[in-house]
Amino acid sequence: MIQVTYRDQTWEVPGPIVVRDLIERVGLTPATVLAVRQGQLVLDSVVLEDDEAIRLIAVITGG
């Protein structure tokens, strides 16, 4: 299982899965979050495997 953390929520999602699909599976919109693995930004086309941990960070915009 892939451990997914976003703010104060945590999910476990079975892998392998593409980052974009993982984000949608936990109920978020891919355009509103960034995925980070081991301190590095992960593109939404990357395939994640079981036993990985991903942190999702909200994209903040303003003007």
mmCIF file as Biopython writes it, N, C-alpha, C and O atoms, coordinates in Angstrom:
data_model
#
loop_
_atom_site.group_PDB
_atom_site.id
_atom_site.type_symbol
_atom_site.label_atom_id
_atom_site.label_alt_id
_atom_site.label_comp_id
_atom_site.label_asym_id
_atom_site.label_entity_id
_atom_site.label_seq_id
_atom_site.pdbx_PDB_ins_code
_atom_site.Cartn_x
_atom_site.Cartn_y
_atom_site.Cartn_z
_atom_site.occupancy
_atom_site.B_iso_or_equiv
_atom_site.auth_seq_id
_atom_site.auth_asym_id
_atom_site.pdbx_PDB_model_num
ATOM 1   N N  . MET A ? 1  ? 0.837   -1.185 0.000   1.0 0.0 1  A 1 
ATOM 2   C CA . MET A ? 1  ? 0.000   0.000  0.000   1.0 0.0 1  A 1 
ATOM 3   C C  . MET A ? 1  ? 0.885   1.253  0.000   1.0 0.0 1  A 1 
ATOM 4   O O  . MET A ? 1  ? 1.980   1.265  0.562   1.0 0.0 1  A 1 
ATOM 5   N N  . ILE A ? 2  ? 0.384   2.280  -0.634  1.0 0.0 2  A 1 
ATOM 6   C CA . ILE A ? 2  ? 1.064   3.575  -0.673  1.0 0.0 2  A 1 
ATOM 7   C C  . ILE A ? 2  ? 0.423   4.446  0.403   1.0 0.0 2  A 1 
ATOM 8   O O  . ILE A ? 2  ? -0.799  4.582  0.448   1.0 0.0 2  A 1 
ATOM 9   N N  . GLN A ? 3  ? 1.237   5.030  1.260   1.0 0.0 3  A 1 
ATOM 10  C CA . GLN A ? 3  ? 0.725   5.908  2.298   1.0 0.0 3  A 1 
ATOM 11  C C  . GLN A ? 3  ? 0.642   7.318  1.727   1.0 0.0 3  A 1 
ATOM 12  O O  . GLN A ? 3  ? 1.635   7.859  1.240   1.0 0.0 3  A 1 
ATOM 13  N N  . VAL A ? 4  ? -0.546  7.907  1.789   1.0 0.0 4  A 1 
ATOM 14  C CA . VAL A ? 4  ? -0.790  9.243  1.249   1.0 0.0 4  A 1 
ATOM 15  C C  . VAL A ? 4  ? -1.199  10.157 2.402   1.0 0.0 4  A 1 
ATOM 16  O O  . VAL A ? 4  ? -2.112  9.840  3.165   1.0 0.0 4  A 1 
ATOM 17  N N  . THR A ? 5  ? -0.511  11.293 2.519   1.0 0.0 5  A 1 
ATOM 18  C CA . THR A ? 5  ? -0.816  12.250 3.579   1.0 0.0 5  A 1 
ATOM 19  C C  . THR A ? 5  ? -1.153  13.594 2.960   1.0 0.0 5  A 1 
ATOM 20  O O  . THR A ? 5  ? -0.451  14.081 2.074   1.0 0.0 5  A 1 
ATOM 21  N N  . TYR A ? 6  ? -2.241  14.188 3.441   1.0 0.0 6  A 1 
ATOM 22  C CA . TYR A ? 6  ? -2.646  15.528 3.002   1.0 0.0 6  A 1 
ATOM 23  C C  . TYR A ? 6  ? -3.218  16.244 4.219   1.0 0.0 6  A 1 
ATOM 24  O O  . TYR A ? 6  ? -4.245  15.847 4.770   1.0 0.0 6  A 1 
ATOM 25  N N  . ARG A ? 7  ? -2.538  17.297 4.621   1.0 0.0 7  A 1 
ATOM 26  C CA . ARG A ? 7  ? -2.899  18.042 5.831   1.0 0.0 7  A 1 
ATOM 27  C C  . ARG A ? 7  ? -2.985  17.076 7.008   1.0 0.0 7  A 1 
ATOM 28  O O  . ARG A ? 7  ? -1.974  16.469 7.364   1.0 0.0 7  A 1 
ATOM 29  N N  . ASP A ? 8  ? -4.147  16.912 7.621   1.0 0.0 8  A 1 
ATOM 30  C CA . ASP A ? 8  ? -4.254  16.016 8.776   1.0 0.0 8  A 1 
ATOM 31  C C  . ASP A ? 8  ? -4.917  14.683 8.422   1.0 0.0 8  A 1 
ATOM 32  O O  . ASP A ? 8  ? -5.351  13.948 9.309   1.0 0.0 8  A 1 
ATOM 33  N N  . GLN A ? 9  ? -4.995  14.373 7.123   1.0 0.0 9  A 1 
ATOM 34  C CA . GLN A ? 9  ? -5.623  13.132 6.674   1.0 0.0 9  A 1 
ATOM 35  C C  . GLN A ? 9  ? -4.576  12.175 6.123   1.0 0.0 9  A 1 
ATOM 36  O O  . GLN A ? 9  ? -3.577  12.598 5.542   1.0 0.0 9  A 1 
ATOM 37  N N  . THR A ? 10 ? -4.816  10.883 6.313   1.0 0.0 10 A 1 
ATOM 38  C CA . THR A ? 10 ? -3.926  9.859  5.783   1.0 0.0 10 A 1 
ATOM 39  C C  . THR A ? 10 ? -4.767  8.749  5.166   1.0 0.0 10 A 1 
ATOM 40  O O  . THR A ? 10 ? -5.779  8.328  5.727   1.0 0.0 10 A 1 
ATOM 41  N N  . TRP A ? 11 ? -4.326  8.284  3.996   1.0 0.0 11 A 1 
ATOM 42  C CA . TRP A ? 11 ? -4.983  7.175  3.311   1.0 0.0 11 A 1 
ATOM 43  C C  . TRP A ? 11 ? -3.938  6.135  2.948   1.0 0.0 11 A 1 
ATOM 44  O O  . TRP A ? 11 ? -2.743  6.428  2.904   1.0 0.0 11 A 1 
ATOM 45  N N  . GLU A ? 12 ? -4.394  4.922  2.689   1.0 0.0 12 A 1 
ATOM 46  C CA . GLU A ? 12 ? -3.544  3.890  2.114   1.0 0.0 12 A 1 
ATOM 47  C C  . GLU A ? 12 ? -4.203  3.445  0.821   1.0 0.0 12 A 1 
ATOM 48  O O  . GLU A ? 12 ? -5.370  3.053  0.803   1.0 0.0 12 A 1 
ATOM 49  N N  . VAL A ? 13 ? -3.439  3.510  -0.259  1.0 0.0 13 A 1 
ATOM 50  C CA . VAL A ? 13 ? -3.942  3.203  -1.592  1.0 0.0 13 A 1 
ATOM 51  C C  . VAL A ? 13 ? -3.073  2.085  -2.173  1.0 0.0 13 A 1 
ATOM 52  O O  . VAL A ? 13 ? -1.847  2.150  -2.084  1.0 0.0 13 A 1 
ATOM 53  N N  . PRO A ? 14 ? -3.694  1.064  -2.766  1.0 0.0 14 A 1 
ATOM 54  C CA . PRO A ? 14 ? -2.891  -0.015 -3.355  1.0 0.0 14 A 1 
ATOM 55  C C  . PRO A ? 14 ? -2.158  0.455  -4.604  1.0 0.0 14 A 1 
ATOM 56  O O  . PRO A ? 14 ? -2.706  1.203  -5.413  1.0 0.0 14 A 1 
ATOM 57  N N  . GLY A ? 15 ? -0.923  0.010  -4.751  1.0 0.0 15 A 1 
ATOM 58  C CA . GLY A ? 15 ? -0.129  0.316  -5.943  1.0 0.0 15 A 1 
ATOM 59  C C  . GLY A ? 15 ? -0.029  -0.919 -6.801  1.0 0.0 15 A 1 
ATOM 60  O O  . GLY A ? 15 ? -0.462  -1.992 -6.381  1.0 0.0 15 A 1 
ATOM 61  N N  . PRO A ? 16 ? 0.519   -0.804 -7.972  1.0 0.0 16 A 1 
ATOM 62  C CA . PRO A ? 16 ? 1.021   0.437  -8.569  1.0 0.0 16 A 1 
ATOM 63  C C  . PRO A ? 16 ? -0.122  1.323  -9.052  1.0 0.0 16 A 1 
ATOM 64  O O  . PRO A ? 16 ? -1.196  0.843  -9.416  1.0 0.0 16 A 1 
ATOM 65  N N  . ILE A ? 17 ? 0.139   2.637  -9.045  1.0 0.0 17 A 1 
ATOM 66  C CA . ILE A ? 17 ? -0.850  3.610  -9.486  1.0 0.0 17 A 1 
ATOM 67  C C  . ILE A ? 17 ? -0.121  4.886  -9.915  1.0 0.0 17 A 1 
ATOM 68  O O  . ILE A ? 17 ? 0.909   5.243  -9.344  1.0 0.0 17 A 1 
ATOM 69  N N  . VAL A ? 18 ? -0.657  5.557  -10.910 1.0 0.0 18 A 1 
ATOM 70  C CA . VAL A ? 18 ? -0.106  6.827  -11.389 1.0 0.0 18 A 1 
ATOM 71  C C  . VAL A ? 18 ? -0.511  7.922  -10.396 1.0 0.0 18 A 1 
ATOM 72  O O  . VAL A ? 18 ? -1.623  7.902  -9.870  1.0 0.0 18 A 1 
ATOM 73  N N  . VAL A ? 19 ? 0.379   8.861  -10.146 1.0 0.0 19 A 1 
ATOM 74  C CA . VAL A ? 19 ? 0.144   9.925  -9.164  1.0 0.0 19 A 1 
ATOM 75  C C  . VAL A ? 19 ? -1.199  10.618 -9.408  1.0 0.0 19 A 1 
ATOM 76  O O  . VAL A ? 19 ? -1.961  10.834 -8.465  1.0 0.0 19 A 1 
ATOM 77  N N  . ARG A ? 20 ? -1.489  10.961 -10.639 1.0 0.0 20 A 1 
ATOM 78  C CA . ARG A ? 20 ? -2.750  11.654 -10.951 1.0 0.0 20 A 1 
ATOM 79  C C  . ARG A ? 20 ? -3.960  10.823 -10.508 1.0 0.0 20 A 1 
ATOM 80  O O  . ARG A ? 20 ? -4.901  11.357 -9.921  1.0 0.0 20 A 1 
ATOM 81  N N  . ASP A ? 21 ? -3.933  9.523  -10.787 1.0 0.0 21 A 1 
ATOM 82  C CA . ASP A ? 21 ? -5.036  8.642  -10.395 1.0 0.0 21 A 1 
ATOM 83  C C  . ASP A ? 21 ? -5.115  8.513  -8.881  1.0 0.0 21 A 1 
ATOM 84  O O  . ASP A ? 21 ? -6.209  8.445  -8.321  1.0 0.0 21 A 1 
ATOM 85  N N  . LEU A ? 22 ? -3.973  8.480  -8.217  1.0 0.0 22 A 1 
ATOM 86  C CA . LEU A ? 22 ? -3.935  8.396  -6.763  1.0 0.0 22 A 1 
ATOM 87  C C  . LEU A ? 22 ? -4.603  9.623  -6.144  1.0 0.0 22 A 1 
ATOM 88  O O  . LEU A ? 22 ? -5.394  9.502  -5.208  1.0 0.0 22 A 1 
ATOM 89  N N  . ILE A ? 23 ? -4.287  10.783 -6.665  1.0 0.0 23 A 1 
ATOM 90  C CA . ILE A ? 23 ? -4.879  12.026 -6.158  1.0 0.0 23 A 1 
ATOM 91  C C  . ILE A ? 23 ? -6.399  11.990 -6.317  1.0 0.0 23 A 1 
ATOM 92  O O  . ILE A ? 23 ? -7.131  12.355 -5.397  1.0 0.0 23 A 1 
ATOM 93  N N  . GLU A ? 24 ? -6.862  11.557 -7.464  1.0 0.0 24 A 1 
ATOM 94  C CA . GLU A ? 24 ? -8.309  11.460 -7.689  1.0 0.0 24 A 1 
ATOM 95  C C  . GLU A ? 24 ? -8.942  10.398 -6.793  1.0 0.0 24 A 1 
ATOM 96  O O  . GLU A ? 24 ? -10.060 10.580 -6.311  1.0 0.0 24 A 1 
ATOM 97  N N  . ARG A ? 25 ? -8.241  9.300  -6.570  1.0 0.0 25 A 1 
ATOM 98  C CA . ARG A ? 25 ? -8.774  8.211  -5.742  1.0 0.0 25 A 1 
ATOM 99  C C  . ARG A ? 25 ? -9.050  8.672  -4.314  1.0 0.0 25 A 1 
ATOM 100 O O  . ARG A ? 25 ? -10.007 8.206  -3.694  1.0 0.0 25 A 1 
ATOM 101 N N  . VAL A ? 26 ? -8.228  9.582  -3.780  1.0 0.0 26 A 1 
ATOM 102 C CA . VAL A ? 26 ? -8.457  10.066 -2.415  1.0 0.0 26 A 1 
ATOM 103 C C  . VAL A ? 26 ? -9.430  11.245 -2.382  1.0 0.0 26 A 1 
ATOM 104 O O  . VAL A ? 26 ? -9.670  11.820 -1.320  1.0 0.0 26 A 1 
ATOM 105 N N  . GLY A ? 27 ? -9.990  11.608 -3.538  1.0 0.0 27 A 1 
ATOM 106 C CA . GLY A ? 27 ? -11.041 12.618 -3.583  1.0 0.0 27 A 1 
ATOM 107 C C  . GLY A ? 27 ? -10.577 14.044 -3.795  1.0 0.0 27 A 1 
ATOM 108 O O  . GLY A ? 27 ? -11.330 14.987 -3.551  1.0 0.0 27 A 1 
ATOM 109 N N  . LEU A ? 28 ? -9.346  14.212 -4.247  1.0 0.0 28 A 1 
ATOM 110 C CA . LEU A ? 28 ? -8.836  15.561 -4.493  1.0 0.0 28 A 1 
ATOM 111 C C  . LEU A ? 28 ? -8.723  15.818 -5.993  1.0 0.0 28 A 1 
ATOM 112 O O  . LEU A ? 28 ? -8.735  14.883 -6.793  1.0 0.0 28 A 1 
ATOM 113 N N  . THR A ? 29 ? -8.616  17.075 -6.363  1.0 0.0 29 A 1 
ATOM 114 C CA . THR A ? 29 ? -8.450  17.476 -7.752  1.0 0.0 29 A 1 
ATOM 115 C C  . THR A ? 29 ? -6.962  17.634 -8.038  1.0 0.0 29 A 1 
ATOM 116 O O  . THR A ? 29 ? -6.287  18.391 -7.341  1.0 0.0 29 A 1 
ATOM 117 N N  . PRO A ? 30 ? -6.429  16.935 -9.053  1.0 0.0 30 A 1 
ATOM 118 C CA . PRO A ? 30 ? -4.996  16.995 -9.335  1.0 0.0 30 A 1 
ATOM 119 C C  . PRO A ? 30 ? -4.433  18.410 -9.518  1.0 0.0 30 A 1 
ATOM 120 O O  . PRO A ? 30 ? -3.272  18.651 -9.186  1.0 0.0 30 A 1 
ATOM 121 N N  . ALA A ? 31 ? -5.219  19.331 -10.030 1.0 0.0 31 A 1 
ATOM 122 C CA . ALA A ? 31 ? -4.719  20.694 -10.253 1.0 0.0 31 A 1 
ATOM 123 C C  . ALA A ? 31 ? -4.560  21.488 -8.953  1.0 0.0 31 A 1 
ATOM 124 O O  . ALA A ? 31 ? -4.001  22.585 -8.964  1.0 0.0 31 A 1 
ATOM 125 N N  . THR A ? 32 ? -5.049  20.942 -7.834  1.0 0.0 32 A 1 
ATOM 126 C CA . THR A ? 32 ? -5.014  21.701 -6.585  1.0 0.0 32 A 1 
ATOM 127 C C  . THR A ? 32 ? -3.942  21.243 -5.606  1.0 0.0 32 A 1 
ATOM 128 O O  . THR A ? 32 ? -3.772  21.847 -4.547  1.0 0.0 32 A 1 
ATOM 129 N N  . VAL A ? 33 ? -3.206  20.167 -5.953  1.0 0.0 33 A 1 
ATOM 130 C CA . VAL A ? 33 ? -2.174  19.664 -5.043  1.0 0.0 33 A 1 
ATOM 131 C C  . VAL A ? 33 ? -0.913  19.280 -5.808  1.0 0.0 33 A 1 
ATOM 132 O O  . VAL A ? 33 ? -0.950  18.993 -7.005  1.0 0.0 33 A 1 
ATOM 133 N N  . LEU A ? 34 ? 0.205   19.283 -5.082  1.0 0.0 34 A 1 
ATOM 134 C CA . LEU A ? 34 ? 1.480   18.789 -5.592  1.0 0.0 34 A 1 
ATOM 135 C C  . LEU A ? 34 ? 1.840   17.548 -4.795  1.0 0.0 34 A 1 
ATOM 136 O O  . LEU A ? 34 ? 1.555   17.473 -3.600  1.0 0.0 34 A 1 
ATOM 137 N N  . ALA A ? 35 ? 2.464   16.578 -5.443  1.0 0.0 35 A 1 
ATOM 138 C CA . ALA A ? 35 ? 2.898   15.359 -4.772  1.0 0.0 35 A 1 
ATOM 139 C C  . ALA A ? 35 ? 4.390   15.436 -4.486  1.0 0.0 35 A 1 
ATOM 140 O O  . ALA A ? 35 ? 5.178   15.835 -5.343  1.0 0.0 35 A 1 
ATOM 141 N N  . VAL A ? 36 ? 4.770   15.052 -3.275  1.0 0.0 36 A 1 
ATOM 142 C CA . VAL A ? 36 ? 6.171   15.080 -2.854  1.0 0.0 36 A 1 
ATOM 143 C C  . VAL A ? 36 ? 6.536   13.704 -2.303  1.0 0.0 36 A 1 
ATOM 144 O O  . VAL A ? 36 ? 5.823   13.143 -1.471  1.0 0.0 36 A 1 
ATOM 145 N N  . ARG A ? 37 ? 7.669   13.167 -2.787  1.0 0.0 37 A 1 
ATOM 146 C CA . ARG A ? 37 ? 8.189   11.881 -2.316  1.0 0.0 37 A 1 
ATOM 147 C C  . ARG A ? 37 ? 9.631   12.101 -1.883  1.0 0.0 37 A 1 
ATOM 148 O O  . ARG A ? 37 ? 10.460  12.535 -2.683  1.0 0.0 37 A 1 
ATOM 149 N N  . GLN A ? 38 ? 9.933   11.809 -0.642  1.0 0.0 38 A 1 
ATOM 150 C CA . GLN A ? 38 ? 11.279  11.962 -0.090  1.0 0.0 38 A 1 
ATOM 151 C C  . GLN A ? 38 ? 11.851  13.361 -0.359  1.0 0.0 38 A 1 
ATOM 152 O O  . GLN A ? 38 ? 13.021  13.508 -0.711  1.0 0.0 38 A 1 
ATOM 153 N N  . GLY A ? 39 ? 11.007  14.377 -0.188  1.0 0.0 39 A 1 
ATOM 154 C CA . GLY A ? 39 ? 11.444  15.757 -0.342  1.0 0.0 39 A 1 
ATOM 155 C C  . GLY A ? 39 ? 11.545  16.254 -1.769  1.0 0.0 39 A 1 
ATOM 156 O O  . GLY A ? 39 ? 11.952  17.393 -1.996  1.0 0.0 39 A 1 
ATOM 157 N N  . GLN A ? 40 ? 11.182  15.420 -2.742  1.0 0.0 40 A 1 
ATOM 158 C CA . GLN A ? 40 ? 11.273  15.796 -4.153  1.0 0.0 40 A 1 
ATOM 159 C C  . GLN A ? 40 ? 9.880   15.834 -4.790  1.0 0.0 40 A 1 
ATOM 160 O O  . GLN A ? 40 ? 9.050   14.960 -4.544  1.0 0.0 40 A 1 
ATOM 161 N N  . LEU A ? 41 ? 9.643   16.846 -5.598  1.0 0.0 41 A 1 
ATOM 162 C CA . LEU A ? 41 ? 8.394   16.952 -6.335  1.0 0.0 41 A 1 
ATOM 163 C C  . LEU A ? 41 ? 8.267   15.778 -7.306  1.0 0.0 41 A 1 
ATOM 164 O O  . LEU A ? 41 ? 9.234   15.412 -7.975  1.0 0.0 41 A 1 
ATOM 165 N N  . VAL A ? 42 ? 7.070   15.192 -7.380  1.0 0.0 42 A 1 
ATOM 166 C CA . VAL A ? 42 ? 6.821   14.051 -8.247  1.0 0.0 42 A 1 
ATOM 167 C C  . VAL A ? 42 ? 5.804   14.466 -9.313  1.0 0.0 42 A 1 
ATOM 168 O O  . VAL A ? 42 ? 4.740   14.987 -8.981  1.0 0.0 42 A 1 
ATOM 169 N N  . LEU A ? 43 ? 6.122   14.241 -10.579 1.0 0.0 43 A 1 
ATOM 170 C CA . LEU A ? 43 ? 5.201   14.569 -11.662 1.0 0.0 43 A 1 
ATOM 171 C C  . LEU A ? 43 ? 3.960   13.689 -11.588 1.0 0.0 43 A 1 
ATOM 172 O O  . LEU A ? 43 ? 4.018   12.571 -11.077 1.0 0.0 43 A 1 
ATOM 173 N N  . ASP A ? 44 ? 2.842   14.191 -12.097 1.0 0.0 44 A 1 
ATOM 174 C CA . ASP A ? 44 ? 1.592   13.435 -11.993 1.0 0.0 44 A 1 
ATOM 175 C C  . ASP A ? 44 ? 1.538   12.211 -12.911 1.0 0.0 44 A 1 
ATOM 176 O O  . ASP A ? 44 ? 0.578   11.443 -12.846 1.0 0.0 44 A 1 
ATOM 177 N N  . SER A ? 45 ? 2.531   12.019 -13.750 1.0 0.0 45 A 1 
ATOM 178 C CA . SER A ? 45 ? 2.567   10.856 -14.637 1.0 0.0 45 A 1 
ATOM 179 C C  . SER A ? 45 ? 3.426   9.714  -14.083 1.0 0.0 45 A 1 
ATOM 180 O O  . SER A ? 45 ? 3.521   8.657  -14.707 1.0 0.0 45 A 1 
ATOM 181 N N  . VAL A ? 46 ? 4.050   9.915  -12.921 1.0 0.0 46 A 1 
ATOM 182 C CA . VAL A ? 46 ? 4.928   8.906  -12.319 1.0 0.0 46 A 1 
ATOM 183 C C  . VAL A ? 46 ? 4.095   7.771  -11.726 1.0 0.0 46 A 1 
ATOM 184 O O  . VAL A ? 46 ? 3.057   8.007  -11.108 1.0 0.0 46 A 1 
ATOM 185 N N  . VAL A ? 47 ? 4.563   6.538  -11.921 1.0 0.0 47 A 1 
ATOM 186 C CA . VAL A ? 47 ? 3.898   5.371  -11.344 1.0 0.0 47 A 1 
ATOM 187 C C  . VAL A ? 47 ? 4.491   5.107  -9.967  1.0 0.0 47 A 1 
ATOM 188 O O  . VAL A ? 47 ? 5.706   4.982  -9.814  1.0 0.0 47 A 1 
ATOM 189 N N  . LEU A ? 48 ? 3.618   5.023  -8.968  1.0 0.0 48 A 1 
ATOM 190 C CA . LEU A ? 48 ? 4.044   4.735  -7.602  1.0 0.0 48 A 1 
ATOM 191 C C  . LEU A ? 48 ? 3.813   3.262  -7.296  1.0 0.0 48 A 1 
ATOM 192 O O  . LEU A ? 48 ? 2.841   2.666  -7.759  1.0 0.0 48 A 1 
ATOM 193 N N  . GLU A ? 49 ? 4.707   2.688  -6.521  1.0 0.0 49 A 1 
ATOM 194 C CA . GLU A ? 49 ? 4.620   1.284  -6.131  1.0 0.0 49 A 1 
ATOM 195 C C  . GLU A ? 49 ? 4.239   1.180  -4.654  1.0 0.0 49 A 1 
ATOM 196 O O  . GLU A ? 49 ? 4.311   2.159  -3.910  1.0 0.0 49 A 1 
ATOM 197 N N  . ASP A ? 50 ? 3.832   -0.024 -4.244  1.0 0.0 50 A 1 
ATOM 198 C CA . ASP A ? 50 ? 3.539   -0.270 -2.834  1.0 0.0 50 A 1 
ATOM 199 C C  . ASP A ? 50 ? 4.753   0.074  -1.981  1.0 0.0 50 A 1 
ATOM 200 O O  . ASP A ? 50 ? 5.884   0.066  -2.469  1.0 0.0 50 A 1 
ATOM 201 N N  . ASP A ? 51 ? 4.519   0.373  -0.717  1.0 0.0 51 A 1 
ATOM 202 C CA . ASP A ? 51 ? 5.552   0.700  0.270   1.0 0.0 51 A 1 
ATOM 203 C C  . ASP A ? 51 ? 6.204   2.063  0.038   1.0 0.0 51 A 1 
ATOM 204 O O  . ASP A ? 51 ? 7.288   2.323  0.560   1.0 0.0 51 A 1 
ATOM 205 N N  . GLU A ? 52 ? 5.558   2.932  -0.735  1.0 0.0 52 A 1 
ATOM 206 C CA . GLU A ? 52 ? 6.049   4.304  -0.879  1.0 0.0 52 A 1 
ATOM 207 C C  . GLU A ? 52 ? 5.176   5.221  -0.025  1.0 0.0 52 A 1 
ATOM 208 O O  . GLU A ? 52 ? 4.050   4.870  0.328   1.0 0.0 52 A 1 
ATOM 209 N N  . ALA A ? 53 ? 5.702   6.383  0.299   1.0 0.0 53 A 1 
ATOM 210 C CA . ALA A ? 53 ? 4.957   7.391  1.048   1.0 0.0 53 A 1 
ATOM 211 C C  . ALA A ? 53 ? 4.953   8.679  0.239   1.0 0.0 53 A 1 
ATOM 212 O O  . ALA A ? 53 ? 5.996   9.133  -0.233  1.0 0.0 53 A 1 
ATOM 213 N N  . ILE A ? 54 ? 3.780   9.257  0.087   1.0 0.0 54 A 1 
ATOM 214 C CA . ILE A ? 54 ? 3.599   10.488 -0.687  1.0 0.0 54 A 1 
ATOM 215 C C  . ILE A ? 54 ? 2.918   11.512 0.198   1.0 0.0 54 A 1 
ATOM 216 O O  . ILE A ? 54 ? 1.970   11.199 0.918   1.0 0.0 54 A 1 
ATOM 217 N N  . ARG A ? 55 ? 3.406   12.724 0.139   1.0 0.0 55 A 1 
ATOM 218 C CA . ARG A ? 55 ? 2.761   13.831 0.834   1.0 0.0 55 A 1 
ATOM 219 C C  . ARG A ? 55 ? 2.162   14.763 -0.219  1.0 0.0 55 A 1 
ATOM 220 O O  . ARG A ? 55 ? 2.840   15.146 -1.173  1.0 0.0 55 A 1 
ATOM 221 N N  . LEU A ? 56 ? 0.915   15.120 -0.047  1.0 0.0 56 A 1 
ATOM 222 C CA . LEU A ? 56 ? 0.259   16.052 -0.962  1.0 0.0 56 A 1 
ATOM 223 C C  . LEU A ? 56 ? 0.234   17.431 -0.300  1.0 0.0 56 A 1 
ATOM 224 O O  . LEU A ? 56 ? -0.088  17.573 0.879   1.0 0.0 56 A 1 
ATOM 225 N N  . ILE A ? 57 ? 0.583   18.434 -1.096  1.0 0.0 57 A 1 
ATOM 226 C CA . ILE A ? 57 ? 0.651   19.806 -0.610  1.0 0.0 57 A 1 
ATOM 227 C C  . ILE A ? 57 ? -0.300  20.667 -1.444  1.0 0.0 57 A 1 
ATOM 228 O O  . ILE A ? 57 ? -0.281  20.609 -2.673  1.0 0.0 57 A 1 
ATOM 229 N N  . ALA A ? 58 ? -1.116  21.451 -0.780  1.0 0.0 58 A 1 
ATOM 230 C CA . ALA A ? 58 ? -2.071  22.318 -1.467  1.0 0.0 58 A 1 
ATOM 231 C C  . ALA A ? 58 ? -1.345  23.389 -2.270  1.0 0.0 58 A 1 
ATOM 232 O O  . ALA A ? 58 ? -0.385  23.991 -1.790  1.0 0.0 58 A 1 
ATOM 233 N N  . VAL A ? 59 ? -1.806  23.621 -3.485  1.0 0.0 59 A 1 
ATOM 234 C CA . VAL A ? 59 ? -1.289  24.695 -4.321  1.0 0.0 59 A 1 
ATOM 235 C C  . VAL A ? 59 ? -2.010  25.965 -3.899  1.0 0.0 59 A 1 
ATOM 236 O O  . VAL A ? 59 ? -3.239  26.017 -3.867  1.0 0.0 59 A 1 
ATOM 237 N N  . ILE A ? 60 ? -1.239  26.972 -3.581  1.0 0.0 60 A 1 
ATOM 238 C CA . ILE A ? 60 ? -1.818  28.233 -3.132  1.0 0.0 60 A 1 
ATOM 239 C C  . ILE A ? 60 ? -1.550  29.300 -4.188  1.0 0.0 60 A 1 
ATOM 240 O O  . ILE A ? 60 ? -0.408  29.520 -4.590  1.0 0.0 60 A 1 
ATOM 241 N N  . THR A ? 61 ? -2.612  29.953 -4.629  1.0 0.0 61 A 1 
ATOM 242 C CA . THR A ? 61 ? -2.458  31.028 -5.613  1.0 0.0 61 A 1 
ATOM 243 C C  . THR A ? 61 ? -3.040  32.307 -5.041  1.0 0.0 61 A 1 
ATOM 244 O O  . THR A ? 61 ? -3.833  32.284 -4.099  1.0 0.0 61 A 1 
ATOM 245 N N  . GLY A ? 62 ? -2.653  33.366 -5.599  1.0 0.0 62 A 1 
ATOM 246 C CA . GLY A ? 62 ? -3.173  34.645 -5.137  1.0 0.0 62 A 1 
ATOM 247 C C  . GLY A ? 62 ? -2.658  35.769 -6.011  1.0 0.0 62 A 1 
ATOM 248 O O  . GLY A ? 62 ? -1.849  35.565 -6.916  1.0 0.0 62 A 1 
ATOM 249 N N  . GLY A ? 63 ? -3.130  36.915 -5.726  1.0 0.0 63 A 1 
ATOM 250 C CA . GLY A ? 63 ? -2.684  38.016 -6.554  1.0 0.0 63 A 1 
ATOM 251 C C  . GLY A ? 63 ? -2.764  39.321 -5.840  1.0 0.0 63 A 1 
ATOM 252 O O  . GLY A ? 63 ? -2.420  40.357 -6.408  1.0 0.0 63 A 1 
#
